[in-house]
Amino acid sequence: MAHQSASQILPKLFITATAAGGTILACHQLEGQRRILDKKSDGCTSSTIPAALLSLRTSGVAIVDNLCLTPNVVNEVKNMPAAKSMPTQLLKPKRQQRRRGPPGAHMMPPQDEPWRLSAYGRYHCLENHLGDEDILLLEQIEQQIFPLVQGFFQQDSEEEDSDEGGYESLKSATATNTLTTNTIDGIYRSELQLMTSVPGSSNQSWHKDNRSRGLSIIIPLVDFTADNGGTKLLIGSHNNSLPLGSGQGARVINAPAGSVVAYDSRTIHRGLGNETSEGRPALIFCYDRIESPPPGCGTLGSVGTSYQGRLVDILTGARNALSPK
C-alpha cells in the first residue's frame, strides 16, 4: 500500500482538528448556559411544606415560599460578627512564616483561618468559627425550617403515603419539638455555615453533598441570580433510576434574599462564578443520617460525579437548544 503524501494527509488533519475544536467550543458554550429555575414551568416552587416534600421527591429541589426569612432577620444575619468579617474580594493566600529561632527551625503550621477557600473566590465560615451569639440566631432560623427537615426524613418510612397525609400526621409530632441538639432520631446537622462567592470567583466542580439521601438547604442573604452565580442544579439527578440526561437539565437558582431553597443531597450541583460587582453570601444547613455521613464517596467517586455532571449538563443543554421554543 503506497504511503499517502503530505498533500493528502494535511487537509484531513485540518478537517479533523477543526471539527474537534468546534465540538469543544460547542460543549463549552452549552455547559456555560445559565438557564434559571423558572417558577412556572419547572414546578419547583412550593407554597406549603407538603408541596415542597412532593417536589423534593420528584425533582430533588424545592423553593419553599412559606418559610422565607423576613428582611429584618436577613439583616440580623448579615450583621453577625462572623458575617461582618466576610471577604468582599479575592484574598491573597497567606505564606507560611518561620518560627523565631536558629536556622533550620520548622515552618509554622498554617493558621486555622475562619474563612476557608473551596474554589477560587468562594469562601466558607464553618460552625466551629461561629460565635455563641451567631449560633443562637442561626438555630432560631433552624427552628423555622425544621418541620421541612423532619418531614423529608419521615418520607423514608412513608414512601407510599401521600405528602398531604404524611404531613398531617407529622404536625402533632413537630408541634412540641424543640431543636436543642443537632441529633434527633438518627438525623444530625452535618453542616452549618456562612459562605460567600466574591466578584470574579470561578465555577465549582459538579458534585453531590452526599451519595446517600440527605437534605441541604440554602438561604440567600442577597438575591440569587444567574449573573451572581446562584447554585446550578441538575434537576432530577437525585434519582439514579432515571436514564442519563433524561431530566430537565441544569437550572440556576433565581430567588430573592431570605428564600429557603432545599434540595436532596444526592442532587448533582455546583456554585457558579460571580460575574457582578457585589458578593453573593448565603446560609447553608445540611442534614444527614448518622449511619450515612457525607460525602459517602472517595476521590474517584467525586471525580466521576464531576464528569457525570458535565456530561449531563452538555447533553441536556444540547437537547434544550435543539427543541422547539
C-alpha contacts under 8 A as a table, 3 or more apart, distances in Angstrom:
res1	aa1	res2	aa2	distance
4	Q	8	Q	6.21
4	Q	9	I	6.67
5	S	8	Q	5.35
5	S	9	I	6.44
6	A	9	I	5.04
6	A	10	L	5.89
7	S	10	L	5.75
7	S	11	P	7.10
8	Q	11	P	6.25
8	Q	12	K	7.09
9	I	12	K	5.37
9	I	13	L	6.27
10	L	13	L	5.06
10	L	14	F	6.09
11	P	14	F	4.98
11	P	15	I	6.20
12	K	15	I	5.15
12	K	16	T	6.13
13	L	16	T	5.08
13	L	17	A	6.01
14	F	17	A	5.17
14	F	18	T	6.02
15	I	18	T	5.11
15	I	19	A	6.10
16	T	19	A	5.17
16	T	20	A	6.11
17	A	20	A	5.05
17	A	21	G	5.99
18	T	21	G	5.09
18	T	22	G	6.06
19	A	22	G	5.09
19	A	23	T	6.12
20	A	23	T	5.10
20	A	24	I	6.22
21	G	24	I	5.18
21	G	25	L	6.15
22	G	25	L	5.09
22	G	26	A	6.06
23	T	26	A	5.11
23	T	27	C	6.12
24	I	27	C	5.14
24	I	28	H	6.13
25	L	28	H	5.06
25	L	29	Q	6.22
26	A	29	Q	5.12
26	A	30	L	6.14
27	C	30	L	5.05
27	C	31	E	6.06
27	C	314	I	6.07
28	H	31	E	5.17
28	H	32	G	6.09
29	Q	32	G	5.00
29	Q	33	Q	6.57
30	L	33	Q	5.56
30	L	313	D	7.51
30	L	314	I	5.49
30	L	317	G	5.50
30	L	318	A	6.59
31	E	310	R	6.97
31	E	313	D	5.91
31	E	314	I	5.38
31	E	317	G	7.12
33	Q	317	G	7.58
34	R	226	A	5.87
34	R	232	K	7.90
34	R	251	R	6.85
34	R	252	V	6.07
35	R	226	A	7.47
35	R	250	A	7.16
35	R	251	R	5.23
35	R	252	V	5.87
36	I	225	T	7.84
36	I	226	A	6.49
36	I	251	R	5.10
36	I	252	V	4.44
36	I	253	I	6.00
36	I	254	N	5.92
37	L	42	D	6.48
37	L	44	C	7.79
37	L	251	R	4.95
37	L	252	V	5.41
37	L	253	I	5.40
37	L	254	N	6.10
38	D	41	S	5.72
38	D	42	D	5.42
38	D	43	G	7.65
38	D	254	N	7.78
39	K	42	D	6.00
39	K	43	G	6.07
39	K	44	C	6.51
39	K	45	T	5.60
40	K	43	G	5.97
40	K	45	T	7.99
43	G	46	S	7.94
43	G	55	S	7.56
44	C	52	A	7.76
44	C	55	S	5.91
44	C	59	S	7.24
44	C	61	V	6.06
44	C	62	A	4.84
44	C	63	I	6.14
45	T	52	A	7.42
45	T	55	S	7.99
45	T	62	A	5.64
45	T	63	I	4.64
45	T	64	V	6.16
45	T	65	D	7.12
46	S	49	I	7.30
46	S	51	A	5.46
46	S	52	A	5.14
46	S	55	S	7.63
46	S	62	A	6.51
46	S	63	I	5.95
46	S	64	V	4.97
46	S	65	D	6.00
47	S	51	A	6.86
47	S	52	A	7.49
47	S	64	V	5.90
47	S	65	D	4.92
47	S	66	N	5.58
48	T	51	A	5.32
48	T	52	A	6.24
48	T	64	V	6.72
48	T	65	D	7.15
48	T	66	N	6.09
49	I	52	A	4.87
49	I	53	L	6.17
49	I	64	V	7.01
49	I	66	N	7.83
49	I	147	P	7.89
49	I	148	L	6.13
49	I	167	Y	7.91
50	P	53	L	5.12
50	P	54	L	6.42
50	P	163	D	5.32
50	P	164	E	5.49
50	P	167	Y	6.05
51	A	54	L	5.13
51	A	55	S	6.28
51	A	163	D	7.21
51	A	164	E	7.83
52	A	55	S	5.01
52	A	56	L	6.10
52	A	62	A	5.43
52	A	63	I	7.24
52	A	64	V	6.20
53	L	56	L	5.06
53	L	57	R	6.23
53	L	62	A	7.75
53	L	148	L	7.50
53	L	151	G	7.25
53	L	152	F	6.25
53	L	163	D	6.55
54	L	57	R	5.12
54	L	58	T	6.27
54	L	163	D	6.11
55	S	58	T	5.21
55	S	59	S	5.55
55	S	60	G	6.47
55	S	61	V	6.18
55	S	62	A	5.68
56	L	59	S	5.62
56	L	60	G	4.12
56	L	61	V	4.90
56	L	62	A	5.75
56	L	262	A	7.74
56	L	263	Y	6.43
56	L	264	D	6.51
57	R	60	G	5.68
58	T	236	G	6.96
59	S	62	A	7.96
59	S	235	I	5.64
59	S	236	G	4.51
59	S	237	S	7.92
59	S	238	H	7.80
60	G	235	I	6.48
60	G	236	G	5.58
60	G	237	S	7.35
60	G	238	H	5.92
60	G	239	N	7.92
60	G	263	Y	5.41
60	G	264	D	5.08
60	G	267	T	6.41
61	V	235	I	7.01
61	V	261	V	7.49
61	V	262	A	5.81
61	V	263	Y	4.25
61	V	264	D	6.53
62	A	261	V	5.94
62	A	262	A	5.24
62	A	263	Y	6.24
63	I	259	S	7.11
63	I	260	V	5.78
63	I	261	V	4.49
63	I	262	A	6.25
64	V	67	L	5.82
64	V	68	C	7.15
64	V	259	S	7.18
64	V	260	V	5.54
64	V	261	V	6.49
64	V	262	A	7.66
65	D	68	C	5.81
65	D	259	S	6.92
65	D	260	V	7.21
67	L	144	Q	7.00
67	L	145	I	6.64
67	L	259	S	7.31
67	L	260	V	6.25
68	C	258	G	5.25
68	C	259	S	4.67
68	C	260	V	5.69
69	L	73	V	6.12
69	L	74	V	6.46
69	L	258	G	4.52
69	L	259	S	6.53
69	L	260	V	7.83
70	T	73	V	5.32
70	T	74	V	6.38
70	T	258	G	6.55
71	P	74	V	5.02
71	P	75	N	6.17
71	P	257	A	7.84
71	P	258	G	7.03
72	N	75	N	5.12
72	N	76	E	6.24
73	V	76	E	4.92
73	V	77	V	6.35
74	V	77	V	5.22
74	V	78	K	6.31
74	V	221	L	6.12
74	V	257	A	7.42
74	V	258	G	6.13
75	N	78	K	4.96
75	N	79	N	6.13
76	E	79	N	5.12
76	E	80	M	6.46
77	V	80	M	5.31
77	V	83	A	7.05
77	V	134	D	7.91
77	V	137	L	7.55
77	V	138	L	7.83
78	K	83	A	5.42
78	K	84	K	6.90
78	K	221	L	7.28
79	N	83	A	6.21
79	N	84	K	6.11
80	M	83	A	5.15
80	M	84	K	6.24
80	M	134	D	6.12
81	P	84	K	5.15
81	P	85	S	6.56
81	P	131	G	7.77
81	P	134	D	7.41
82	A	85	S	5.32
82	A	86	M	6.71
82	A	125	C	7.66
82	A	129	H	7.84
82	A	130	L	6.19
82	A	131	G	7.41
82	A	134	D	7.36
83	A	86	M	5.12
83	A	194	L	7.39
86	M	115	W	7.45
86	M	196	T	7.43
87	P	90	L	7.44
87	P	91	L	7.51
87	P	115	W	7.83
87	P	123	Y	7.48
87	P	196	T	7.60
87	P	198	V	7.31
88	T	198	V	5.73
88	T	199	P	7.75
88	T	278	E	7.62
88	T	279	G	6.06
89	Q	121	G	7.50
89	Q	198	V	5.39
89	Q	199	P	6.38
89	Q	279	G	7.83
90	L	121	G	5.49
90	L	198	V	6.62
90	L	199	P	7.59
90	L	200	G	7.57
90	L	201	S	7.65
91	L	121	G	7.74
96	Q	107	M	6.79
96	Q	108	M	6.40
96	Q	109	P	7.37
96	Q	110	P	6.39
97	Q	107	M	6.22
97	Q	108	M	5.97
98	R	105	A	6.74
98	R	106	H	6.52
98	R	107	M	4.72
98	R	108	M	5.70
99	R	105	A	6.48
99	R	106	H	6.79
99	R	107	M	6.40
99	R	108	M	5.99
100	R	105	A	7.59
101	G	105	A	6.16
102	P	105	A	5.99
113	E	116	R	6.38
114	P	124	H	7.91
114	P	125	C	5.64
114	P	126	L	7.45
114	P	129	H	5.68
115	W	123	Y	5.66
115	W	124	H	5.17
115	W	125	C	4.78
115	W	126	L	7.77
116	R	123	Y	5.25
116	R	124	H	5.11
116	R	125	C	6.54
117	L	120	Y	6.96
117	L	121	G	7.10
117	L	122	R	5.72
117	L	123	Y	4.69
117	L	124	H	6.51
118	S	122	R	5.85
118	S	123	Y	6.34
118	S	124	H	7.38
119	A	122	R	5.19
119	A	123	Y	7.67
119	A	201	S	7.77
119	A	202	S	6.82
119	A	203	N	7.37
119	A	204	Q	5.97
120	Y	201	S	5.41
120	Y	202	S	5.39
120	Y	203	N	7.85
121	G	197	S	5.81
121	G	198	V	5.48
121	G	199	P	7.40
121	G	200	G	6.74
121	G	201	S	4.06
121	G	202	S	6.48
122	R	195	M	7.34
122	R	196	T	5.89
122	R	197	S	4.48
122	R	198	V	6.51
122	R	201	S	6.32
122	R	202	S	7.76
123	Y	195	M	5.54
123	Y	196	T	5.41
123	Y	197	S	6.43
124	H	193	Q	6.70
124	H	194	L	5.83
124	H	195	M	4.30
124	H	196	T	6.65
125	C	129	H	6.34
125	C	130	L	7.38
125	C	193	Q	5.55
125	C	194	L	5.12
125	C	195	M	6.11
126	L	129	H	5.66
126	L	130	L	6.89
126	L	191	E	7.68
126	L	192	L	6.38
126	L	193	Q	4.55
126	L	194	L	6.65
127	E	130	L	5.21
127	E	135	I	7.79
127	E	191	E	7.32
127	E	192	L	5.42
127	E	193	Q	5.54
130	L	134	D	5.86
130	L	135	I	6.38
131	G	134	D	5.10
131	G	135	I	6.24
132	D	135	I	5.12
132	D	136	L	6.16
133	E	136	L	5.07
133	E	137	L	6.37
134	D	137	L	5.35
134	D	138	L	6.24
135	I	138	L	5.10
135	I	139	E	5.99
136	L	139	E	5.26
136	L	140	Q	6.37
137	L	140	Q	5.16
137	L	141	I	6.58
138	L	141	I	5.03
138	L	142	E	6.16
139	E	142	E	4.58
139	E	143	Q	6.25
139	E	179	L	7.89
140	Q	143	Q	5.19
140	Q	144	Q	6.91
141	I	144	Q	5.23
141	I	145	I	6.79
142	E	145	I	5.26
142	E	146	F	5.84
143	Q	146	F	5.19
143	Q	147	P	7.91
143	Q	178	T	7.26
143	Q	179	L	6.57
144	Q	147	P	7.33
145	I	148	L	5.67
145	I	149	V	6.72
146	F	149	V	4.87
146	F	150	Q	6.16
147	P	150	Q	5.25
147	P	151	G	5.92
147	P	174	T	6.41
148	L	151	G	5.08
148	L	152	F	6.03
149	V	152	F	5.18
149	V	153	F	6.55
149	V	215	L	7.07
149	V	287	Y	7.61
150	Q	153	F	5.32
150	Q	154	Q	6.04
150	Q	174	T	7.94
151	G	154	Q	5.02
151	G	155	Q	6.50
151	G	166	G	7.87
151	G	167	Y	6.67
151	G	170	L	6.92
152	F	155	Q	5.51
152	F	156	D	7.72
152	F	215	L	7.55
153	F	156	D	5.65
153	F	214	G	7.76
154	Q	157	S	5.78
154	Q	158	E	6.42
155	Q	158	E	4.66
155	Q	159	E	5.33
155	Q	166	G	7.75
156	D	159	E	5.91
158	E	161	D	5.31
158	E	166	G	7.16
159	E	162	S	7.99
161	D	165	G	6.56
161	D	166	G	5.97
162	S	165	G	5.29
162	S	166	G	5.97
163	D	166	G	5.03
163	D	167	Y	6.01
164	E	167	Y	5.34
164	E	168	E	6.31
165	G	168	E	5.16
165	G	169	S	6.48
166	G	169	S	5.41
166	G	170	L	6.30
167	Y	170	L	4.75
167	Y	171	K	6.31
168	E	171	K	5.47
168	E	172	S	7.94
169	S	172	S	6.67
169	S	173	A	7.49
170	L	173	A	5.23
170	L	174	T	6.29
171	K	174	T	5.39
171	K	175	A	5.90
172	S	175	A	5.23
172	S	176	T	7.41
173	A	176	T	6.79
173	A	177	N	6.94
174	T	177	N	4.86
179	L	182	N	6.94
181	T	184	I	7.40
182	N	187	I	7.85
182	N	188	Y	5.08
182	N	189	R	5.18
183	T	186	G	6.44
183	T	187	I	5.40
183	T	188	Y	4.14
183	T	189	R	6.75
184	I	187	I	5.15
184	I	188	Y	6.34
186	G	289	R	5.67
186	G	290	I	5.61
186	G	291	E	7.68
187	I	287	Y	6.73
187	I	288	D	5.66
187	I	289	R	4.52
187	I	290	I	5.97
188	Y	287	Y	5.65
188	Y	288	D	5.72
188	Y	289	R	6.23
188	Y	290	I	6.46
189	R	192	L	7.24
189	R	285	F	7.21
189	R	286	C	5.77
189	R	287	Y	4.51
189	R	288	D	6.58
190	S	285	F	7.81
190	S	286	C	5.44
190	S	287	Y	5.33
190	S	288	D	6.20
190	S	293	P	7.58
190	S	294	P	7.78
191	E	284	I	7.27
191	E	285	F	5.56
191	E	286	C	4.84
191	E	287	Y	7.03
192	L	283	L	7.62
192	L	284	I	5.72
192	L	285	F	4.81
192	L	286	C	6.66
193	Q	283	L	6.01
193	Q	284	I	5.35
193	Q	285	F	6.88
194	L	281	P	7.22
194	L	282	A	5.96
194	L	283	L	4.85
194	L	284	I	6.36
195	M	281	P	5.57
195	M	282	A	5.50
195	M	283	L	6.48
195	M	284	I	7.49
196	T	279	G	6.43
196	T	280	R	5.27
196	T	281	P	4.01
196	T	282	A	6.27
197	S	201	S	6.19
197	S	229	G	7.95
197	S	273	G	7.32
197	S	274	N	6.36
197	S	279	G	5.69
197	S	280	R	5.11
197	S	281	P	6.47
198	V	201	S	5.68
198	V	274	N	6.36
198	V	278	E	6.79
198	V	279	G	4.41
198	V	280	R	6.42
199	P	228	N	7.96
199	P	273	G	7.87
199	P	274	N	5.12
199	P	275	E	6.08
199	P	276	T	5.78
199	P	277	S	5.39
199	P	278	E	5.94
199	P	279	G	5.85
200	G	273	G	6.70
200	G	274	N	5.65
200	G	275	E	6.06
200	G	276	T	7.70
201	S	272	L	7.99
201	S	273	G	4.74
201	S	274	N	5.37
201	S	275	E	7.70
202	S	272	L	6.49
202	S	273	G	4.11
202	S	274	N	7.03
203	N	270	R	7.22
203	N	271	G	5.93
203	N	272	L	4.29
203	N	273	G	4.59
204	Q	270	R	5.32
204	Q	271	G	5.30
204	Q	272	L	6.22
204	Q	273	G	7.69
205	S	270	R	6.01
205	S	271	G	7.98
205	S	306	S	5.93
206	W	268	I	6.27
206	W	269	H	5.36
206	W	270	R	4.96
206	W	305	T	6.65
206	W	306	S	4.45
206	W	307	Y	7.54
206	W	309	G	5.47
206	W	310	R	7.05
207	H	268	I	5.31
207	H	269	H	5.64
207	H	270	R	6.39
207	H	302	S	6.57
207	H	305	T	5.77
207	H	306	S	5.65
207	H	309	G	7.42
208	K	211	R	6.58
208	K	265	S	6.21
208	K	266	R	5.35
208	K	267	T	5.86
208	K	268	I	4.90
208	K	269	H	6.46
208	K	295	P	7.46
208	K	302	S	7.98
208	K	305	T	7.34
209	D	216	S	7.74
209	D	265	S	4.98
209	D	266	R	6.39
209	D	267	T	7.72
209	D	294	P	6.47
209	D	295	P	5.76
210	N	213	R	6.98
210	N	214	G	6.90
210	N	265	S	5.25
210	N	266	R	5.53
210	N	293	P	7.45
210	N	294	P	4.70
210	N	295	P	4.29
210	N	296	G	5.58
210	N	297	C	7.86
211	R	265	S	7.25
211	R	266	R	5.35
211	R	294	P	7.28
211	R	295	P	6.33
211	R	296	G	5.21
211	R	297	C	6.84
212	S	265	S	7.27
212	S	266	R	6.38
212	S	292	S	6.39
212	S	294	P	7.69
212	S	296	G	6.74
213	R	264	D	6.62
213	R	265	S	6.01
213	R	266	R	6.14
213	R	288	D	7.31
214	G	264	D	5.83
214	G	265	S	4.85
214	G	266	R	7.23
214	G	286	C	7.61
214	G	287	Y	5.80
214	G	288	D	4.70
214	G	289	R	7.06
215	L	262	A	6.91
215	L	263	Y	6.00
215	L	264	D	4.94
215	L	265	S	5.18
215	L	286	C	5.81
215	L	287	Y	5.21
215	L	288	D	6.64
216	S	262	A	5.69
216	S	263	Y	5.46
216	S	264	D	6.32
216	S	265	S	5.72
216	S	284	I	7.31
216	S	285	F	5.90
216	S	286	C	4.36
216	S	287	Y	6.36
217	I	260	V	6.71
217	I	261	V	5.56
217	I	262	A	4.36
217	I	263	Y	6.52
217	I	284	I	5.71
217	I	285	F	5.10
217	I	286	C	6.18
218	I	260	V	6.17
218	I	261	V	5.14
218	I	262	A	6.40
218	I	282	A	6.66
218	I	283	L	5.75
218	I	284	I	4.74
218	I	285	F	6.63
219	I	257	A	7.31
219	I	258	G	5.73
219	I	259	S	5.56
219	I	260	V	5.08
219	I	261	V	6.26
219	I	282	A	5.53
219	I	283	L	5.00
219	I	284	I	6.44
220	P	223	D	6.41
220	P	224	F	6.43
220	P	255	A	7.63
220	P	256	P	7.09
220	P	257	A	4.92
220	P	258	G	5.61
220	P	259	S	6.25
220	P	260	V	7.71
220	P	280	R	7.77
220	P	281	P	6.46
220	P	282	A	4.33
220	P	283	L	6.40
221	L	257	A	4.85
221	L	258	G	5.95
221	L	280	R	7.46
221	L	281	P	5.52
221	L	282	A	4.95
221	L	283	L	7.15
222	V	256	P	6.66
222	V	257	A	4.40
222	V	258	G	7.56
222	V	280	R	6.33
222	V	281	P	6.55
222	V	282	A	7.42
223	D	254	N	7.53
223	D	255	A	5.86
223	D	256	P	4.15
223	D	257	A	4.57
223	D	280	R	7.96
224	F	228	N	6.66
224	F	229	G	7.25
224	F	230	G	5.04
224	F	253	I	6.44
224	F	254	N	5.15
224	F	255	A	5.13
224	F	256	P	6.09
224	F	257	A	7.11
224	F	280	R	7.31
225	T	228	N	5.50
225	T	229	G	6.36
225	T	230	G	5.49
225	T	252	V	7.56
225	T	253	I	6.67
225	T	254	N	4.76
225	T	255	A	6.89
226	A	229	G	5.32
226	A	230	G	5.82
226	A	252	V	6.12
226	A	253	I	7.28
226	A	254	N	6.67
227	D	230	G	7.69
227	D	274	N	6.50
227	D	275	E	5.52
227	D	276	T	6.35
228	N	272	L	7.75
228	N	273	G	6.95
228	N	274	N	4.25
228	N	275	E	5.39
228	N	276	T	5.49
228	N	278	E	7.93
228	N	279	G	7.72
228	N	280	R	6.52
229	G	232	K	7.96
229	G	252	V	7.81
229	G	271	G	6.41
229	G	272	L	4.25
229	G	273	G	5.08
229	G	274	N	4.79
229	G	275	E	7.08
229	G	280	R	7.78
230	G	252	V	5.84
230	G	253	I	5.23
230	G	254	N	6.75
230	G	271	G	6.35
230	G	272	L	6.25
231	T	252	V	5.63
231	T	253	I	5.56
231	T	269	H	6.98
231	T	270	R	5.80
231	T	271	G	4.45
231	T	272	L	6.19
232	K	250	A	6.29
232	K	251	R	5.40
232	K	252	V	4.21
232	K	253	I	6.34
232	K	269	H	5.50
232	K	270	R	5.41
232	K	271	G	6.04
232	K	272	L	6.79
233	L	250	A	5.30
233	L	251	R	5.45
233	L	252	V	6.39
233	L	253	I	7.82
233	L	267	T	6.97
233	L	268	I	6.09
233	L	269	H	4.26
233	L	270	R	6.68
234	L	237	S	5.61
234	L	247	G	7.74
234	L	248	Q	7.47
234	L	249	G	5.27
234	L	250	A	4.26
234	L	251	R	6.48
234	L	267	T	6.65
234	L	268	I	5.63
234	L	269	H	6.05
234	L	309	G	7.60
234	L	312	V	7.96
234	L	313	D	7.30
235	I	238	H	7.86
235	I	247	G	6.23
235	I	248	Q	5.73
235	I	249	G	5.73
235	I	250	A	6.15
235	I	251	R	7.05
235	I	267	T	7.33
236	G	239	N	5.87
236	G	247	G	5.56
236	G	248	Q	7.13
236	G	249	G	7.99
236	G	267	T	7.09
237	S	240	N	6.74
237	S	242	L	7.86
237	S	247	G	7.18
237	S	266	R	7.27
237	S	267	T	5.13
237	S	268	I	5.98
238	H	264	D	6.54
238	H	265	S	7.56
238	H	266	R	4.67
238	H	267	T	4.34
238	H	268	I	7.10
239	N	242	L	5.96
239	N	266	R	7.99
240	N	243	P	7.84
242	L	246	S	6.67
242	L	247	G	7.66
243	P	246	S	5.54
244	L	247	G	7.91
244	L	312	V	6.70
245	G	249	G	7.03
245	G	312	V	5.00
245	G	313	D	7.73
245	G	315	L	6.11
245	G	316	T	5.73
246	S	249	G	7.79
246	S	316	T	7.54
247	G	316	T	7.65
248	Q	316	T	7.15
249	G	312	V	7.18
249	G	313	D	6.17
249	G	316	T	5.05
249	G	317	G	6.80
250	A	313	D	5.91
250	A	316	T	7.53
250	A	317	G	7.67
255	A	259	S	6.29
256	P	259	S	5.88
263	Y	267	T	6.85
264	D	267	T	5.55
268	I	305	T	7.55
268	I	309	G	6.39
269	H	309	G	7.58
274	N	279	G	7.51
274	N	280	R	7.48
276	T	279	G	7.73
288	D	292	S	6.87
288	D	293	P	6.13
288	D	294	P	7.37
289	R	292	S	5.32
289	R	293	P	6.30
290	I	293	P	5.83
292	S	296	G	6.90
293	P	296	G	6.40
294	P	297	C	7.90
295	P	298	G	7.93
297	C	300	L	7.80
297	C	301	G	5.40
297	C	302	S	6.69
298	G	301	G	5.29
298	G	302	S	6.30
299	T	302	S	5.10
299	T	303	V	6.23
300	L	303	V	5.10
300	L	304	G	6.11
301	G	304	G	5.03
301	G	305	T	6.20
302	S	305	T	5.11
302	S	306	S	6.23
303	V	306	S	5.06
303	V	307	Y	6.43
304	G	307	Y	5.31
304	G	308	Q	6.05
305	T	308	Q	4.90
305	T	309	G	6.01
306	S	309	G	5.22
306	S	310	R	6.41
307	Y	310	R	5.08
307	Y	311	L	6.12
308	Q	311	L	5.13
308	Q	312	V	6.12
309	G	312	V	5.28
309	G	313	D	5.98
310	R	313	D	5.13
310	R	314	I	6.18
311	L	314	I	5.21
311	L	315	L	6.11
312	V	315	L	5.08
312	V	316	T	5.96
313	D	316	T	5.46
313	D	317	G	5.82
314	I	317	G	5.00
314	I	318	A	6.07
315	L	318	A	5.24
315	L	319	R	6.23
316	T	319	R	4.92
316	T	320	N	6.04
317	G	320	N	5.17
317	G	321	A	6.07
318	A	321	A	5.03
318	A	322	L	6.19
319	R	322	L	5.27
319	R	323	S	6.07
320	N	323	S	5.16
